[in-house]
Amino acid sequence: MKRLSIIGIGAGDPDQLTFQAARAIAAADAFLLVDKGEAKHDLAGLRRALIAEHGRAPYRIVEARDPERDRTAAAYTAAVEDWRSRRARIYESFVDGELADGETGALLVWGDPGVYDSTLAALEEVGAEFEYEVVPGISSVSALTARHRVGLTRVGRPVHITTGRRLAAEGATADDVVVMLDAHCSFAEAAPGFHIYWGAYLGTPDEILIEGPVAEVADEIRAVRAEARARKGWIMDTYLLRRVGDDAG
């Protein structure tokens, strides 16, 4: 039987790679690198560096171009599902065409494969026969709270993990809200009474951290985020919103 290892590699710092992940990289016969384009070449570079350091020759690296996704579509869920299905065809081609019986292929996934990542859902659409394991990684959520030296949870209170799109539509639905995939800095309007712990390019040399009351730092985050995205061509950021004051809890 062909096998796949879905390996969480952390938020960007090579030192975040777990021993389990390093062993999984060493056991792989082939790696699939899905390229997101020239703007994100440094992401592919980190994957290659991890393979070079922990892989055991002879191994093969197979490259594929990430399908384009319509980010302006009104039917957001349908657009994501279409993109995910096209990703699934790439995985299927890798399993069918690049792996021999008994071989193990590997996909290196940013952060943790179980936290706002489409890899596992796309694998469910693959028609080829294979077995797979999931190796957890340090997510951007863990990296964010560690870098800001703040706990994710507070006693007796829930944490809500959501997207910028949902935050804009629903507002903050808990005293502690983790927001990912927010291209429009929705926190400024949705959570004026909150404290924000914001981070971009976590775990990389370009890491940026800003924290403070939303009302005081919202403009700074917007400006810093826009400048960084223009300079690098892409940005990945995450933040924690925490309600403060007598109405918290």
Summary of the structure (lengths in Angstrom):
residues: 249
radius of gyration: 19.2
end to end distance: 51.6
largest distance: 61.8
contacts: 787
relative contact order: 0.16
helix: 39%
strand: 24%
